[in-house]
């Protein structure tokens, strides 16, 4: 799971990726991922529909095969929560994962983006501008 723990500003949305890998010698038939959000957290796979719990049918996972599931977590207030994920299949024992989540009070004056995200966006914009500008030559002044 990435990240292994989540810290986000209250009211913002955090992305979590769960990697599911079948390291067994046979396929996992009819695999299912059940997700439960505790505390103030809610979950979504599409960013539009939010719930306290989700069940996703993963189908068959071949031996030594896997998949990734991205989901979104949010909470409108500061507090602690958890994401509990359980993967099970018709022919395998369940696997349980718990991810702690801390929703912190928003910093004053900003939106949902943390200051580091603003700095990263500014560096990316400056880098893109510098890359674009490197092919242009400064116009020469005409002598009078």
HUCORUR-V714952 format. One record per pair of residues at least 12 apart in sequence whose C-alpha atoms are under 6 Angstrom apart, sorted by the first residue. I is the first residue (numbers start at 1). J is the second residue. If there is no record, write none. Layout:
i:I j:J
i:I j:J
This chain:
i:1 j:17
i:1 j:18
i:1 j:19
i:2 j:16
i:2 j:17
i:5 j:99
i:5 j:100
i:5 j:101
i:6 j:101
i:7 j:101
i:7 j:102
i:7 j:103
i:8 j:103
i:9 j:103
i:9 j:104
i:9 j:105
i:9 j:106
i:10 j:75
i:10 j:76
i:10 j:77
i:10 j:78
i:10 j:103
i:10 j:104
i:10 j:105
i:11 j:75
i:11 j:76
i:12 j:112
i:13 j:73
i:13 j:74
i:14 j:72
i:14 j:73
i:15 j:71
i:15 j:72
i:16 j:70
i:16 j:71
i:17 j:69
i:17 j:70
i:18 j:68
i:18 j:69
i:19 j:67
i:19 j:68
i:20 j:66
i:20 j:67
i:21 j:65
i:21 j:66
i:22 j:63
i:22 j:64
i:22 j:65
i:22 j:66
i:23 j:64
i:24 j:63
i:25 j:63
i:26 j:63
i:27 j:61
i:27 j:62
i:27 j:63
i:28 j:60
i:28 j:61
i:28 j:89
i:29 j:60
i:29 j:89
i:29 j:90
i:30 j:59
i:30 j:60
i:30 j:89
i:30 j:90
i:31 j:58
i:31 j:59
i:31 j:60
i:31 j:88
i:31 j:89
i:32 j:56
i:32 j:57
i:32 j:58
i:32 j:87
i:32 j:88
i:33 j:55
i:33 j:56
i:33 j:86
i:33 j:87
i:34 j:54
i:34 j:55
i:34 j:85
i:34 j:86
i:35 j:53
i:35 j:54
i:35 j:84
i:35 j:85
i:36 j:53
i:36 j:83
i:36 j:84
i:37 j:52
i:37 j:82
i:37 j:83
i:38 j:81
i:38 j:82
i:39 j:81
i:40 j:75
i:41 j:74
i:41 j:75
i:41 j:81
i:42 j:73
i:42 j:74
i:43 j:72
i:43 j:73
i:44 j:71
i:44 j:72
i:45 j:71
i:78 j:103
i:78 j:104
i:78 j:105
i:79 j:103
i:80 j:101
i:80 j:102
i:81 j:101
i:82 j:99
i:82 j:100
i:82 j:101
i:83 j:98
i:83 j:99
i:84 j:97
i:84 j:98
i:85 j:97
